[in-house]
Amino acid sequence: MNWSEMVYHLHNEGIHDLPKEAILLARGQTCFTRAFHYSNNAEGLQFHPELTRTMIQD
């Protein structure tokens, strides 16, 4: 897996059921819904895009 494909989640909660109009954009092994698009101007993320590998390793 490339680093650009890795993201971190630091939570125990997740989105399990999306509305039927939503489009799943990314999923993970431990949290099915990582990113989704809904409506004309709404996206949702269920991970921490601000974290880098260096931050986690330190």
C-alpha positions in Angstrom: 0.0 0.0 0.0 1.3 3.4 -0.9 1.5 6.0 1.8 -0.9 8.2 -0.2 -3.5 5.5 0.2 -3.1 5.2 4.0 -5.2 7.3 6.4 -5.6 7.2 10.1 -8.7 6.9 12.1 -8.6 7.4 15.9 -12.1 6.6 17.0 -14.4 3.8 17.9 -17.5 5.1 16.1 -18.4 4.9 12.4 -21.0 5.4 9.7 -22.5 2.1 8.8 -25.5 3.1 6.6 -25.4 5.8 4.0 -28.5 7.4 2.5 -29.3 5.7 -0.8 -28.4 9.0 -2.7 -24.9 9.0 -1.2 -21.8 7.8 -3.2 -19.2 5.9 -1.3 -15.7 7.3 -2.2 -13.4 5.4 0.2 -13.7 2.5 2.6 -11.4 0.8 5.0 -10.8 -2.6 6.7 -12.0 -1.5 10.2 -14.4 1.3 9.3 -16.5 0.7 6.2 -17.2 4.3 5.3 -14.1 6.5 5.1 -15.4 9.1 2.6 -18.6 9.8 0.8 -20.3 12.4 -1.4 -23.9 13.5 -0.8 -25.9 16.0 -2.6 -24.4 18.7 -4.8 -22.1 20.3 -2.1 -21.6 17.8 0.7 -18.8 15.4 1.4 -18.0 13.4 4.5 -14.8 12.1 5.9 -14.4 9.5 8.6 -10.6 9.7 9.1 -8.0 12.3 9.9 -6.5 13.8 6.7 -4.4 16.2 8.8 -2.2 13.4 10.3 1.0 12.3 8.7 3.1 9.2 9.1 5.7 11.3 11.0 3.2 12.6 13.4 2.0 9.1 14.3 5.5 7.6 14.6 6.7 10.4 17.0 
